[in-house]
């Protein structure tokens, strides 16, 4: 018999798998550009 999986767990698993992955270099670039304050944080990631 199969166990029922909650819909919340399914959604969390999907979000985890589809999350964007940034390299260390990309993270540093985003942080430095954010500290400069020239653009909003939302506009910094590709």
C-alpha positions as CSV (number, residue, x, y, z in Angstrom):
1,X,0.0,0.0,0.0
2,X,1.3,3.5,-0.9
3,X,1.4,6.3,1.6
4,X,-0.5,9.5,0.7
5,X,1.8,12.5,0.1
6,X,0.5,15.9,1.2
7,X,0.0,18.5,-1.5
8,X,2.2,20.9,0.5
9,X,5.1,18.4,0.3
10,X,4.7,18.0,-3.4
11,X,4.7,21.7,-4.0
12,X,7.8,22.2,-1.8
13,X,9.6,19.4,-3.7
14,X,8.8,21.0,-7.0
15,X,10.0,24.4,-5.9
16,X,13.2,22.9,-4.6
17,X,13.9,21.1,-7.9
18,X,13.1,24.2,-10.0
19,X,15.1,26.7,-7.9
20,X,17.7,28.7,-9.7
21,X,21.3,27.8,-9.0
22,X,23.9,30.5,-9.1
23,X,27.7,30.0,-9.2
24,X,29.8,31.5,-6.5
25,X,31.0,34.1,-9.0
26,X,27.5,35.1,-9.9
27,X,26.5,35.4,-6.2
28,X,29.5,37.7,-5.6
29,X,28.6,39.8,-8.7
30,X,25.0,40.2,-7.5
31,X,26.0,41.2,-4.0
32,X,28.6,43.7,-5.2
33,X,26.1,45.3,-7.6
34,X,23.5,45.4,-4.8
35,X,25.9,47.2,-2.5
36,X,26.6,49.8,-5.2
37,X,22.9,50.6,-5.1
38,X,22.7,51.5,-8.8
39,X,19.9,49.0,-9.5
40,X,17.1,47.4,-7.4
41,X,18.0,43.9,-6.1
42,X,15.2,42.4,-8.1
43,X,16.8,43.6,-11.4
44,X,20.3,42.2,-10.6
45,X,19.8,38.5,-11.2
46,X,19.8,37.3,-14.8
